[in-house]
Amino acid sequence: MAIVEFKSDSEYQDWIKNNSNCFVVNTTKKHPRKFVLHTSICHHITSYISLAPGVFTERNHDKFGSSDINKLKEFFKENGFPKFEGEFTICKSCNPHQ
C-alpha cells in the first residue's frame, strides 16, 4: 500500500473505516519534530468526543497512513522531514508493534 497523506478529516475518517489493520503517523504541521506511530484504530487519533470539525487533519496536525511501517519510515526519510531520525515515537495506548 502506498503512503496516504490526508488532506481533510472526511478523507481521513473514510480511510480509517476501511483500513482497521493499518498504521497512522501523527505529526505537527509546522516544524514537525515528533512522529507518533499509532494503529489506525487508536482512540488518540479517532475519538470524536467534543472535537471541532477539522481537528484531525485540517488544523495543527498532519496524518499519514499505510499498511507498512517500513514504507512510512522511508517516506519520512525521503520527503523533506529533516527532524525524522529513522524511528517513530510509539503510542503507549495502542502499542502498534505488538
VEXTI-165869 format. One line per 3 residues: number of its first residue (from 1); their letters; for each residue x, y, z of C-alpha. Coordinates in pm, whole numbers. Example, Ala and Ser with C-alpha at 12.3 -4.5 7.8 and 13.67 -1.06 7.14 Angstrom:
BEGIN
1) as) 1230/-450/780  1367/-106/714
This chain:
BEGIN
1) mai) 0/0/0  123/346/-84  151/620/176
4) vef) -165/826/214  -129/1189/322  -467/1303/449
7) ksd) -585/1646/334  -923/1652/506  -1096/1498/804
10) sey) -1355/1330/581  -1081/1163/372  -906/1054/692
13) qdw) -1221/918/855  -1317/723/541  -970/568/525
16) ikn) -978/474/895  -1315/298/848  -1174/89/562
19) nsn) -824/21/698  -857/-106/1053  -535/-312/1034
22) cfv) -309/-28/923  -93/241/1082  -108/618/1114
25) vnt) 176/860/1187  69/1182/1353  291/1492/1348
28) tkk) 254/1869/1368  212/2074/1052  461/2346/1141
31) hpr) 813/2226/1219  739/1854/1265  969/1715/1535
34) kfv) 777/1428/1688  640/1146/1474  398/926/1666
37) lht) 303/584/1529  -49/457/1607  -266/170/1494
40) sic) -542/303/1274  -800/223/1542  -622/402/1829
43) hhi) -859/620/2032  -600/901/2039  -644/960/1666
46) tsy) -1005/855/1613  -1206/983/1911  -1470/1246/1834
49) isl) -1567/1348/2187  -1601/1730/2195  -1372/1781/1896
52) apg) -1441/2059/1650  -1456/1991/1274  -1117/1976/1108
55) vft) -928/1885/1424  -779/1561/1289  -605/1685/974
58) ern) -705/2040/887  -558/2238/1174  -235/2167/1362
61) hdk) -161/1806/1273  -73/1605/966  -151/1236/943
64) fgs) -7/975/711  -139/622/670  -7/291/541
67) sdi) -22/-82/598  360/-93/617  562/71/895
70) nkl) 886/48/694  727/231/400  623/508/639
73) kef) 983/534/763  1114/553/406  858/821/322
76) fke) 968/1049/607  1338/998/530  1293/1074/159
79) ngf) 1039/1358/162  1180/1658/341  1130/1577/710
82) pkf) 1475/1665/846  1379/1604/1210  1282/1242/1141
85) ege) 1566/1032/1280  1457/692/1149  1230/572/1429
88) fti) 883/669/1546  765/751/1893  531/463/1974
91) cks) 186/535/2113  175/370/2454  -202/321/2435
94) cnp) -230/121/2115  132/-8/2102  146/-73/1726
97) hq) 446/-310/1749  251/-570/1949
